[in-house]
Amino acid sequence: MFSETHSDSQRADRILASIRREEARPGRGLLKIFFGMAPGVGKTCAMLEAAIQAADKGVQVIIGVAESHGREDTMRLIGRLPRLPMKKMVYRGVEMEEFDLEEALRVKPQLILVDELAHTNVPGMRHRKRYQDVEDLLAAGIDVYTTLNVQHLESRSDTVHDITAAPVQETVPDSVLAEADCIQLVDITPDQLRTRLREGKVYSAPQASAALDHFFKESNLTALRELALRIVAEKVDHELTEVRTISGDRSIWRSGERLMVAVGPSPFSARLVRWTRRMAYALNAPWIALSVDTGVPLPPEQQQRLDANLELARRLGAEVIVMPGSDLAETLLRMAFLRNVSQIVVGKPQESYLWGLVRPISLVDKLVKGSDQIDIYVVPAASGPGRNRWKSWHRKTEKDGRDYWLAAGVTAAVTGAGLLVSAFTGYFAPGFLYLAGVVGLGFFIRSRWAMLLAAALSVLLWNLLFIPPVMTFKIERLEDALMCFFFFLVALSTGRLTSRLRIREREEREREKRPMPCSCIPGPLDPLRTCLPSFPSRRDRSARLWGCAWLS
């Protein structure tokens, strides 16, 4: 499993490495690579044209190596620039020409062209590979233009072999591409390249015919083109990440979409990973699977599940990162700003209210608060019928719990108010206060049992604290007993009626938000059908009539 660990110390190392490169830059030449998907796309011509433009601006340019392969356009461009003599070498009785590194270092031009970076030198030269000659030129302060095909990149040679079934003999380390100051992609369509082959602009006629049926098949070229585009995009992405790391910028540059999913030991994380993969595929965007290591050892079962989730993300094409951090939300946001992530995917929290009243701050709340320009996607867990019934019962219990607490709280508040005024008004005024409290509760709670609780508590407390004899449930006068009984009925029925009216009002509001029902009748232009809404306005009816008829 590929995993990458980021920390503040590694960020400091990256900044230090960048500073060292900048310190080493004075006196070192610049390297520009003209990069292509296959031979024949025009890399050498593009390199020569760029060099001619530089020469027109007064730059001292010389050609070290430029392979024309007999192409007239290439030879015409070569003739416009001075050329360094080639060094002649004899190998196994055959005279060969190679790039003369010693002469180039002696002449020391401002800019030198060295074609075919992956070339292998004849034994006896100073270096075995041409890219090593280029490194000497750069160290001497000479700028270099060179060319490279995607199949010659060492990390991609096996992939190219799988695509084309052609062996790759010469390769260049990926570090050469990573250290390049500029990479220019020379790109044409597979059809254009195949046309150039048929016209003999790449190989001679016999070679071109065989190449069209093998290496230069349209499917092969399409795959190689995608590979070349991805390599250049990765190079640009790494440069952007380095710039953001050094600057410490916490803004999101939406130069492209990038997703990040939080992965943990939960079984639900596998579903999050698959959901993010589908979204990344739809957006054609890279994505990161981030696991936060809090430093607390996980039980073996959870650790095994976490490894499986990260392995799943790796198989689906994610960049898997394990990052230390004590706070999950803070670590997710820190990585998002560092890697220019535009969208974060997390699971929906399964939280319950504290005593049915207070909801704790969740991971989603923290992410939304600190996300700034980052989009937060909250994905619910998959649930079967049993889980749905549990959630429905749980939500109902939470709402009922709040209703009960509200009923008890209002009754207690009314009791306190009654104790304050009873000394001046007698025990009738607290009864009216209790009645007003029960009626008012009907506007805020739905549970009929909570209404029953409020009415019962009001009667009992009124009897216990206000109706003589006080502090007992005994009622001496018959009229007081009847008054308590009817008070209970009135309070209960009034509160329940108020609650039902509130529910009706809410249902009417929801109904108004839904589309206006209409009935279809034959229109004047058969077979068109027109829709008439159920409101009487002639103007509205006319507008809806024409709109529905047009949509039909």
Buried (B, 14 or more C-beta within 10 A) or exposed (E): EEBEEBEEEEBEEBBEEBEEEEEEEEEBBBBBBBBBBBBBBBBBBBBBEBBEEBBEEEEBBBBBBBEBEEBEEBEEBBEEBEEBEBBEBEEEEEEEEBBBBEBBBEBEBBBBBBBBBBBBBBEEBEBEBBBBBBBBBBEBEBBBBBBBBBBBBBEBBEBBEEBBEEEBEBBBEEEBBEEBBEBBBBBBEBEBBBEBBEEEBBBEEEEBEEBBEEBBBEEBBBBBBEBBBEBBEEBEBEEBBBEBBBEEEBEBEEEBBBBBBBBBBBEBBBBBBBBBBEBBEEBEBBBBBBBBBEEEEBEEEEEEBBBBBBBBBBEBEBBBBBBEBEEBBBBBBBBBBBBBBBBBBBBEEEEEBEEBEEEEEBBBBBBBEBBEEBEBBBBEBEEEEEEEEEEEEEEEEBBBBBBBBBBBEBBEEBBEBBEEEBEEEEBEBBBEBBBBBBBBBBEBBBBBEBBBBBBBBBBBBBBEBBBEEEEEEEBEEEEBBEBBEEBBEBBBEBBBEBBEEBEEEEEEEEEEEEEEEBEEEEBEEEEEEBBEBEEEEEEEBEEBBEEBBEEE
